[in-house]
Amino acid sequence: VLSSTSNSNERLPTGPWGRTWLLAVCLAVLGLGLGEGLWRARGFRPILRDDADFWCWARSTVKGHDPDQVVLIGASRILMDIDTETWAECFRGRKPVQLGVTGSDCVPVLYHLSKDRTFCGILVCDVAPGGFFQGIYPRSGIQAEYVKKYATRSALASEEQYLRLLVQQASVLRQPEIDFREFLPLLVWHGRLPRPQLRYNTILPDRSVRGDYTGIDVAPIIERGVRQSQTAGPVAPEQLRKDLSSVEEMVTRIQERGGEVVFVTFPNSGKRRAAEEGLFPRQRCWDILAAHTKAITIHYRDYPDLARYECPDGAHLDYHSAVPFTKALALLIKDKLHARSHPRNTLQVCGSS
Amino acid sequence: VVFNSLTFAVFFTIVLILHSLPFRWTVKKFNLLVASYLFYAAWNPPFVLLLMISAAVDFFLAKWMDRTERASARKVYLITSLVLNLGLLGYFKYGSFLLDNFVRLAALVGIRYQAAAPDIILPLGISFYTFETISYLIDVYRRKIKPWNSFLDYALFLTFFPHLVAGPIVRAGDFLPQCYSARRATAAQLGWGLSLLLIGLFEKVVLADSLLAPVADTAYDAASRAACGDAWIGTLAFSGQIYFDFAGYSTCAIGAALCFGFVLNDNFHFPYAAIGFSDFWQRWHMSLSRWLRDYLYIPLGGNRHGERRTHVNLLTTMLLGGLWHGASWRFVAWGGLHGSYLIAERVLRRVFRNDAWAEMWLLRMLVALLTYFLVCLSWVFFRAKDFASAFELLTTMFERPLMLSLVTRTNAAWVLGITAGLLLTHGMLRNSSLEEAVKHWPWWFRAIGLALLMIGLALAPGDDRAFIYFQF
């Protein structure tokens, strides 16, 4: 038996290590190259993973003490409905920072940025009724987890994420659908490999999501969305007032630093709209928020330029609609900032001086 | 920067190239020291200061201690170092735990006291480098080693990035003499060092993180809903996960050091083939077992004062060893369980010491399996969120029917396959070593093995998990 002070160096395997490593690297490159070719031939393409590290990387790009910094927070609607390139054309070539997280609500990040004393930019919040009016939880949920991770991330986390993005963009082997834990059993037991899923949402390098419903059967997505909308409905009026007071404290903190908060309700359509509006009637939810807050509020149905778009899956715009929608929204926000004689009225918004 | 990151690959390549350039040895050591501080700073830059202070204080205390012959003065220097190092460790690691227990104790005697949450960040690797620096001071105090003259060497001993954050716990007597003369890896050291780095990464990224951790999480995060099969599969998964995670880290550390020509001692030696618990602790986290033996168990009296006192010493050592792993009573329970196992084994050995059948291979194999079984039971306390879920899972393990409700059959098959492979490998190599096995492989066979490891790493889903022992 080896002693507790023995070491690998005493037992060093000798041999032609240079040749060994050269062959190993060649075999690995060959094997991975073949794998890459095989998966691409089956129709798979590299995609980016939207996870906590990616979110933290985006968060790290939010500049402090910058009144022109625009940050987008909320859920999948703000991820898909805002075209960041179009937004950049409108705002002096500056893209907004996309901090939306699918399947969540904006309050934890609103709370987090309100506590960040350096943040004094424009915060555009996606108010999805399902989350916002069902009770606010600034310190729980997926966005709160992301915020927690951001606070404890390592000093080189951004560089690590940058390298990961490079690899994910270059190789199909890094995409989540090609998971050896799934495809190996499938191959061994059923003798087949997975086929790529037809995706309608492509994650872009700035974390925004491009929706393309071409060839997609949207009926099951709509049904799933309607089922997900069948929740408990809004909290009791008294609780809602309490919640909105908490939200208002967050808004006030940002406004006191010279920042601005914009609450936006993004478009929905068809059965999904009926389900959401049935469960979260505007007068019991949105109108109370709009009356209660000093922030700018925009409900898409109040503006024909925002309300003329159909959501293919009932809740999100596709990329064709996202471009004009983003222009219209950016113009509207600029007008609202002007109306308040906001110091940020120098922003050069598309088509206007 | 951690071994399983892309930034480490870039960092390691740069440092390795720098180390191979024709600088003077002192410059090379300085480069390694700066690289190690950068490695640490990549996590949280301000805590580098703590590391520097710890190194400077103990370096000078050891020198002053050596200059005096007065026993009382030497003792003062030692106590100063212990108070400082253990004080820092106590504050950062056990501050919240002590406060929490104080509040609970006060509540028991009717005092309602609500303390503000201390919100202390645990500096990475503090348990490891504190033990390293303490062992240096004690060895100088015992005159086992002379204090080292070069601060650069001493700082490098404490900070050398391969072992800095999760061990092995290096002894000054093993490391510092390596700083005398220029070290550059031979072709065999570089070839095997890189191989170890790759093997360690495969253990961590593919086996621990991708295949075992998600299954352990499934069972332990929903302990109340786990069926008998889930509890067993989850526990087997965790026993494999913690081995591949920690042994993987140690393998990476040993391999990375070897690439620079530095030798670190073994930290794991096929522990799941241990026959009994004293054997287990000579194979599991060997650098910690050795530290606890030399600086805690033996000073407590070891086995020199009769059987009962030996048992007390064993239990005390293992309870404190458990607490070293984390500020929680669950770790104390885990340590206590291992202490009890060691005492029971000691008693049984006395009873059966002259029986020839105790040496039969079949019996030895059964004892090895029993050891693994009992080690697995102890892991329940290590992994569970709290005592309630630990007892819940332990109870569930012995209920019938044996069925799965949370873990999928595919995942169960992965866990059982890996566990069988793990036990088989450990059994086959328990009296040998990985190096002995690899020595007999032709070079092209080694190349195929390395290529498969690289492909495995590239295909791993990339679930981002920190090394478990980082929190200790």
Interface residues (C-beta under 8 A of the other chain):
Chain A: V1 L2 S4 T5 S6 N7 S8 N9 R11 L12 P13 T14 G15 P16 W17 G18 R19 T20 W21 L22 L23 A24 V25 C26 L27 A28 G31 L32 G35 R49 D51 A52 D53 T152 S154 A155 L156 E159 E160 L163 R164 V167 S171 L173 R174 P176 I178 D179 F180 R181 P185
Chain B: V1 S5 L6 T7 V10 A41 A42 W43 N44 P45 I121 D174 A187 A188 Q189 L190 G191 W192 L194 L196 S210 L211 I254 G255 L258 V263 L264 N265 D266 H269 Q282 M286 S287 S289 R290 T410 N411 A413 W414 R430 N431 S433 E435 E436 V438 K439 W443 W444 R446 A447 I448 G449 L450 A451 M454 I455 A458 L459 A460 P461 G462 D464
